[in-house]
Amino acid sequence: MGLVAISYFELHIPHARSLKDKRKVVKSLIDRVHSRYRVSIAETDHHDLRQLAGITLASVGRNDRELERQLEDLRSAIELDPEAVIASWQPEILDLYSG
């Protein structure tokens, strides 16, 4: 079975006073999540907005339960970041072999 979890997070970064401040927060978060969970993750939206960032992550897994748990763990880890607030979260699990 080929399952892929994709999750989009829209983050509010209230203390960012410049794009440089925002990039520092986003890069730190992306590096930390990638290092801990070994998922593909990148900033994918709102590049030119100072206090808003969109990040997307993807992971593969053996079953729905494993991926759902991982998505919840990822959300919890991102929620713990004191400099970013989750404004929206859109998780999705895709079955690559379903017709």
C-alpha positions in Angstrom: 0.0 0.0 0.0 1.4 3.5 -0.8 0.1 6.1 1.6 1.3 9.7 1.6 0.4 12.3 4.2 0.4 15.9 3.1 -0.3 18.8 5.4 -0.4 22.5 4.9 0.0 24.9 7.8 -0.7 28.6 7.6 1.3 30.3 10.3 1.0 33.7 11.9 4.3 35.1 13.1 3.2 38.1 15.2 6.6 39.3 16.3 8.1 39.5 12.8 9.0 43.1 12.0 10.6 42.3 8.7 10.8 39.5 6.1 14.2 38.7 7.6 12.6 38.1 11.1 10.0 35.9 9.5 12.5 33.8 7.5 14.5 33.2 10.7 11.4 31.8 12.5 10.3 29.8 9.5 13.8 28.4 8.7 14.3 27.4 12.4 10.9 25.6 12.5 11.5 23.8 9.2 14.9 22.7 10.2 13.7 21.4 13.6 10.7 19.6 12.2 12.8 18.0 9.4 15.5 16.9 11.7 13.1 15.4 14.3 10.5 13.8 12.0 12.5 13.3 8.7 9.6 14.6 6.6 9.8 16.7 3.5 8.9 20.3 4.5 9.2 23.7 2.8 7.8 27.2 2.9 5.3 27.1 0.0 3.1 30.2 0.4 3.0 33.9 1.5 6.7 34.5 0.7 6.3 38.3 0.6 4.2 38.7 3.7 6.0 39.7 6.9 3.8 38.0 9.5 2.2 35.1 7.5 3.9 31.9 6.2 2.5 28.8 4.5 4.4 25.6 4.9 3.7 22.2 3.4 5.0 18.9 4.5 4.8 15.4 3.1 5.6 11.9 4.5 5.0 8.3 3.5 3.8 5.5 5.7 2.5 2.0 6.0 -1.0 2.7 7.2 -3.5 5.4 8.0 -3.1 5.1 11.8 0.7 5.6 11.6 0.3 8.7 9.4 -2.5 10.2 11.4 -0.4 9.9 14.6 2.5 11.5 12.8 0.4 14.4 11.6 -0.9 15.0 15.1 2.7 14.8 16.5 3.8 17.3 13.8 1.0 19.7 14.6 1.8 19.5 18.3 5.5 20.2 17.6 4.6 23.2 15.5 2.1 24.4 18.2 5.0 24.4 20.7 6.9 27.0 18.7 6.6 30.2 20.8 7.1 32.5 17.7 4.5 31.0 15.3 0.8 30.5 15.7 -1.1 28.0 13.6 -3.8 30.0 11.8 -5.0 27.0 9.8 -4.1 23.3 9.3 -5.1 21.1 6.4 -4.0 17.5 6.8 -4.7 14.9 4.1 -3.8 11.3 3.6 -3.6 10.0 0.0 -3.7 6.4 -1.1 -1.5 6.3 -4.2 -2.9 2.9 -5.3 -6.6 3.7 -5.1 -8.1 3.9 -8.6 
